[in-house]
Amino acid sequence: MFMRAVMALGVAAALAVLVAGGPTTSAANGWAGSVTFTNQVASSPSSGGGYPVPTGSRVPVAGTCGSGPFNANYSESWIAVQPGTEDLVGSSKFFFDKYSTFYMFYLGAHQILNGAPAGNNQIQGYDCLSAVPVPGTITQDMPPSWTNTTDPNADFDTQGRVYQTMLPFNSFFDNTKLHPDGEIDVSFSDDMGRHWVRGNGRQALEPTNNASAKQAGHVEDKQWIAVNHIPGSPFQDHVYAAWAVFNGSSNGGGIKVRLAVSRDRGQTFDKAVTISPPSQVGPAATFVYPSIDAAGALYVAFVSFPPNGSASTIYVAGSADDGRTFTPFVPVTIVTIVPGEVLPNTRFRDGIAESFAASPTHAGHLYLTYEDWDGTQMDVKFTQSTDGGLTWTTPVVVNDNVDRAGTPTDQFQPTVAAGPGGAVAIAFYDRRKACPSDASVPAADVGRTNFCIDVSLQAYKDNGTIVGAVPVGHNARITEFTWDPEQPGQHLGGLSQYPCAGARDPCPNGRGFIGDYFGLAISAGNIYALFVSTHYPSNVTADEGGLIYYQQQVLATVKRSDVGSGY
């Protein structure tokens, strides 16, 4: 397996160069806007530690972790730009070997130097080859070895250190093996994500518990990181980790948002505190996003889910004292989640409802985008605040597609970023274009509507007035190729290669996985998006013959100077 992965590196590098050819201009086919962009494949085969799944089972066996390839699906991603540079670190889920259908993955890092993919690797410290209970040792013990790590997120400080809040967990979905379920950690890297060190003295921010992966009580999930990289701020380089703790079998059982702060660049963290008071936001809050504005203030957004299953509410609050206290949480808008978390006409699970960013240019300017289900189709919406979250604009629809009568299309999983000079952007998955006739698209899907996926971009500019961010042009397509979410449809070693959130083979309807979100970042020179595509063939040959169309991570780059005058 190791040799197979190493030999594949040259193939992947050649593919990345091929894909990165000349700039492409988006146009027509349902997009009113147009922008010049490039696409490059950022994922490439590597190797690391992981757990196989025995034949006839859907869960791994403790003690069986070993070296193997990461050359399958790369689902879900985030991306962060080092301030003042065009260097970035991406993070995504690397599915292990041939076990995608059993939801077996670890987080990996993508190095992107001067805007070009330069390699990727498993994030160390959580598997049997790199978990270190005592310096100089490795172990199969669970923990510190875990079967999975999840939920990519990343942010830089002003000194080039990149951080990520980690969720290692054990994927014993059959509920017969009582191993510790998970914990919350922070890891950081000083070499653009090649090597990672566990912060907080190697101690968890939210301790390991002895619940199984299916037990209802105290399960951690949906963690995020924000770092104060505002030069001159009294809280410069302080690190804020946030996550949710689920304390029941349903939303009504309680979900609380927790926060921990480091004031020494990740070496230690204060004891975590709960920041979602039920008296303000209800008993069930998750999907937390922390962000820092130009004054160094910390803001937090999350979604509150009512116990009765009615429409949910997005809340935002701010802290001007380094996360010690928060203003009251302001209800921003109602958001309706698609029933069953599955969009019509496909079987993949939909993702996190919202995305949030604070302006690094204008103090108190906040941007919130979210997906909203109207009972027939999904739209992307946008609201903003210019007074530190006290008041918010009436939400507007971001996607400007004009669908044919009777054939609605979905726009979903929006992500928002704010960069230097008042630049703001929203990107989202978009199904306005019919599936093309393409080698990567199965014949049965060619011509299907509201099915295959592109990525659309909407640029905004905020000049610091009370008007806030205003659109620059129209939606523009930033994917060179439309891709099919039913890929990979092939098998390897008799196993489906389709990533399955239900951890089964075959994957049941409505439990496929393309990721819950994807990454967007803005530098002084460019807008960068990191997202999934199944267009590009891997180097792995399927049981059926031909190369497998795994989910790859694709980097889209748009020059700010090409977006519009003054952007």
ABEGO torsion letter per residue (X at the ends): XAAAAAAAAAAAAAAAAAAABBBBBBBEGGBABBBBBBBBBABBBBBEBBBBBBBGBABBBBGABBBBBBABBBBEBBBBBBBGBABBBBBBBBBBEAAAAAGBBBBBBBBBBGGBBAEBBBBBGABAAABBABBGBBBABOOABBABBBGBBBBBBAAGBBBBBBBBBBBBAAGABBBBABBBBBBBBAAGGABBBBBGGGBBABBBBABBAABABGBBBGBBBBBBABBGBAABGBBBBBBBBBABABAAAEBBBBBBBBAAGGABBBBBBBABBAAAAEABBBGBBBBBBAAGBBBBBBBBBBAAGBBBBBBBBBBAAGGABBBBBBBABBBBBBBGGBBBGBABBBBBABBBBBBAABBGBBBBBBBBBAGABBBBBBBBBAAGGABBBBBBBABABBBBBGBBBBBBGBBBBBBBGGBBBBBBBBAABBBBBBAABBAAABGBBGABBBBBBBBBBBAGBAAEBBBBEBBBBABABBBBAAOBABBBGGBBABBBAAGBOBBBBGABBAEABBBBBBBAABBBBBBBBAABBBABBBAAEEBBBBBBBBBBBBBAAAAEBGX
